[in-house]
Amino acid sequence: MKWLNSVIPILWGIAMIALAITYHHIPETIGTHFNFTGQPDAFGSKRELWIIPIVLLIVWFVITVLVKYVPTLEKNMTGKRSKQSASQSKGLVILFVVIQLGVWLLYVSHLYLLLDGHDVIPMGLMLVVIAAVLIAFCYKVWTMFRFN
């Protein structure tokens, strides 16, 4: 899972490069929020396409630093690292990676479809991403309560 977590900034970098290359071909007004069927229910400027990759790269950095250094801090403070915190860290990383990959897939598919003149996100893809996030969340909750 660590290698997959390290690929996330590369994927967002590719998405931002693709956005920069295709930016002038994207309509000025685009869907910025989508319902469960993949249809836009809020609209905004195409400049808002830059927000998601930048925010998620910042979130990636913060979570990665926390997962790496909080266990060291815990070990320094208590003298040991508990199985519970190690398991919770693993569950957090899995949940985080699934969310990042899901949002990346939705973002890139939206960008591709915008270039083709369609301001939608495929409903099937959205349902798969939601299902994957729910499964990862259930795993995270399970790892939290497994040691209690």
C-alpha positions in Angstrom: 0.0 0.0 0.0 3.0 2.3 0.6 4.0 2.2 -3.1 0.4 3.0 -4.1 0.4 6.0 -1.7 3.6 7.3 -3.2 2.1 7.1 -6.7 -0.8 9.5 -5.8 1.2 12.8 -6.2 2.4 11.5 -9.6 -1.2 10.8 -10.7 -2.3 14.3 -9.6 0.7 15.8 -11.4 -0.3 14.0 -14.6 -3.9 15.3 -14.1 -2.6 18.8 -13.7 -0.4 18.6 -16.8 -3.3 17.2 -18.8 -5.5 20.1 -17.5 -2.8 22.7 -18.4 -2.5 21.2 -21.9 -6.2 21.1 -22.6 -7.3 24.1 -20.6 -8.2 26.3 -23.6 -10.4 23.6 -25.1 -12.6 23.3 -21.9 -15.8 25.4 -21.8 -15.8 28.5 -19.5 -18.7 27.1 -17.4 -18.5 23.5 -16.2 -20.2 21.3 -13.7 -18.5 21.5 -10.3 -20.8 19.2 -8.3 -22.5 16.1 -9.5 -25.5 14.1 -8.3 -25.5 10.3 -8.0 -26.5 9.9 -11.6 -23.4 11.8 -12.8 -25.3 14.9 -13.9 -24.0 18.3 -12.8 -26.2 20.1 -10.2 -23.8 23.1 -9.6 -21.8 25.0 -12.1 -18.7 27.2 -11.9 -15.7 28.6 -13.8 -13.3 26.2 -15.4 -10.6 27.7 -13.1 -12.2 25.6 -10.4 -10.7 22.5 -12.0 -7.4 23.5 -10.4 -8.8 23.3 -6.9 -9.3 19.6 -6.6 -5.7 18.5 -7.5 -4.1 21.2 -5.4 -6.2 20.6 -2.3 -5.8 16.8 -2.5 -2.1 17.1 -2.9 -2.0 19.2 0.3 -4.2 16.6 2.0 -2.0 13.8 0.7 1.1 15.5 2.1 -0.5 16.1 5.6 -1.8 12.5 5.9 1.5 11.0 4.7 3.5 13.0 7.2 1.0 12.2 10.0 1.1 8.4 9.2 4.9 8.5 9.1 5.7 10.6 12.1 2.8 10.0 14.6 3.9 6.4 15.3 7.5 7.6 16.0 6.1 10.3 18.3 3.9 7.7 20.1 6.9 5.4 20.5 9.1 8.2 21.9 6.4 9.3 24.4 5.2 5.8 25.6 8.3 3.7 24.9 6.4 1.4 22.5 4.0 1.3 19.6 0.7 -0.4 20.2 -0.8 -2.9 17.7 -4.0 -0.9 17.8 -2.3 2.3 16.5 -0.4 0.3 13.8 -3.6 -1.3 12.6 -5.4 2.0 12.7 -2.7 3.7 10.7 -2.9 0.9 8.1 -6.7 1.3 7.9 -6.3 5.1 7.5 -3.8 4.7 4.7 -6.0 2.2 2.9 -9.1 4.5 3.2 -7.1 7.5 2.1 -5.6 5.8 -0.9 -9.0 4.5 -2.0 -10.5 8.0 -1.7 -7.6 9.7 -3.5 -7.7 7.1 -6.4 -11.5 7.4 -6.6 -11.5 11.1 -6.8 -8.6 11.0 -9.3 -10.6 8.6 -11.6 -13.7 10.8 -11.4 -11.6 13.9 -12.0 -9.8 12.5 -15.0 -12.9 11.1 -16.6 -14.7 14.4 -16.1 -11.8 16.2 -17.7 -11.8 13.8 -20.7 -15.5 14.0 -21.1 -15.4 17.8 -21.0 -13.0 17.8 -24.0 -15.5 15.6 -25.8 -18.3 18.1 -25.0 -20.0 16.2 -22.3 -20.3 17.7 -18.8 -21.0 14.5 -16.9 -19.4 11.8 -14.9 -20.3 8.2 -15.8 -22.8 6.9 -13.3 -21.3 3.4 -13.3 -17.8 4.8 -12.4 -19.3 7.0 -9.7 -21.1 4.0 -8.1 -17.9 1.9 -8.3 -15.9 4.7 -6.5 -18.6 5.1 -3.9 -18.7 1.3 -3.3 -14.9 1.2 -3.0 -14.9 4.1 -0.5 -17.6 2.5 1.6 -15.7 -0.8 1.7 -12.5 0.9 2.7 -14.4 2.9 5.4 -15.9 -0.3 6.8 -12.4 -1.8 6.9 -11.1 1.2 8.7 -14.0 1.0 11.3 -13.4 -2.7 11.6 -9.7 -2.1 12.4 -10.6 0.5 15.0 -12.9 -1.8 16.9 -11.0 -5.0 16.5 -8.7 -4.2 19.3 -11.3 -2.7 21.7 
